[in-house]
Amino acid sequence: MQWKRIWKSKGFYIACALQVFCYLYAHMDAGTFWHSPIEYFGSADILYFYLMPRSFGLCGFLLPMVAALPAAGQISEDCQSGFLRYVIHRVGRIHYIRIRMAQSFVAGFLASLAGSLIYLIAIMILCPWNDCILESWRYVLAQGAFRVLAEKAYGFPLIADGICRLAFAAGVWGLFAFGIMCLTERENAGAALTFLIYDALSAVLGSNEITGEWAPAEIAVPWIDYSGSLADPGIRQLIYLAAALIFCGAAARFFIKRQEG
């Protein structure tokens, strides 16, 4: 049902560009980056230039904006255009809610994935295919659970793992954004609230050693010296997904009943 709206929306492409910016931000304080990007990205290997923005970039911080921009605002558009009453009459409330939730998850997932792949392809072209990652980064990796993934195939297993974790988290927060917009009925307010809730949770939970592992940003982009089981952040993300599905279902039903009433 109107999946093409996602790919035709400006929000999807803005989210992709924002994801690329999140990676590039960590490099912007280097003078060589501005004067000679080819020389800059030729100074170390592909793994280094992925790990650098993963640890010091904006990927974790701006993830809710990447998640919210592509499709979550469609429900407010449906309401303003009058399409909502028509489609509910045609396919029913439950089917409408399920489709819009699926679109919000898929759009957030694909926007993050596309932005990550654009950045990855760029550094694959510019960076040398060797093992010249800085020793300080190698030492940090050696202390954590990601070491095994980083040691194989130029570190591409680690890169693939991180990109997929980030994209899945964007899909989950795309769902949260959908639910919030059902309650606010305003796309901008919904995106802003999604951002504030995500980063408030990350700050509050991340400030405590006991609850830190539940911080959304830590789950989406685990620190590279993480020493626990690699399955644990994924399990916590699935719990967030379950919470998002419950929240979205309740918020969407409330929204539709309000519109019908």
Secondary structure as UniProt FT lines:
FT   HELIX           4..8
FT   HELIX           10..24
FT   HELIX           25..27
FT   TURN            28..29
FT   HELIX           31..35
FT   HELIX           37..41
FT   HELIX           46..56
FT   TURN            59..61
FT   HELIX           63..68
FT   TURN            69..73
FT   HELIX           74..81
FT   HELIX           83..91
FT   HELIX           93..126
FT   HELIX           135..142
FT   TURN            145..146
FT   HELIX           147..150
FT   HELIX           153..155
FT   HELIX           156..184
FT   HELIX           187..206
FT   TURN            209..211
FT   HELIX           212..214
FT   HELIX           216..220
FT   TURN            224..225
FT   HELIX           231..260
//
